[in-house]
Amino acid sequence: MKKVVLSITILMVLLISACGNGEESGQNAEVPAILEVELNLPEEELQPGAEVTLETYVSQGGEAVEDANEVKFEVLKEGEADSEMLEGEHQGDGLYAATMLFAEAGSYKVTSHVTARDMHNMPSETLIIGNASEVEAEDTDAHSGESEHHHEHEGAVTVELQSDVEPQANQENELSVLVKEKDNPLTDAKVSFEIWREGQEKHEFIDAKETGNGIYKAGKAFESAGNYQLNVHINKDHLHEHQLFTLTVK
């Protein structure tokens, strides 16, 4: 009888110890460091016809990221609606690069889209090709005579998710956003939803339809539960904006 009691006592001590270690490990679990993306563009004056190397340095917690799922460079010329997307190639030591020939003078918005370790980051910088003062003067002339709506700059466009209900897996879900420009509904824009599950490389693009008053909707059936990234792209005239959201699918 004493041996039975002793065995039960030892078992209880082991269970309590295991639970304590589990709680301690849970309390000590570290939150992943933010994915840092540094976009590097040439600082010297560049002339039309220049072949330019676009570089981005990716790190996390002070260490270079060598296993990024996807690195792309999006280049949009001021005054144009369509952008060009370039694949970034891994150079080593957290550096990814792509080369592009800039045939025309102008102001270009360069955005580095980086997906790595279940995170997404997309910093933007401006690249000037040609004489900077002449390019600025041309941009000013191009926008003079346009309505106020047509010469908004970055930061004037906002995107709001309209549904408070969490999407459900294995059924059709309605994704809805309200797009505003300086607090006014932005209408007649081309809006698309870029969707991918965290940790996966495959990105899906869905065109959204405008239902009126700046609201754009599209249906999406998620194959499984988990965290997804929703990148909302807005294009109208020279405007090209995007805003990233995280969706938790149940």
Protein Blocks (a to p, Z undefined) as FASTA:
>chain_A
ZZmmmmmmmmmmmmmmmmmmmmmmmmmpccdddddddddddfbdcdehiacdddddddee
hiacfkbfbdcdddddehiabdcddddddebjhiacdddddfbgcdddddddddeehiac
dddddddedjfklmmmmmmmmmgopafklmccehiaccddfbfbdcdehiacddddddde
ehiacehiacddddddehiabdcddddddebehiacdddddfbgcdddddddddehjbcc
ddddddddZZ
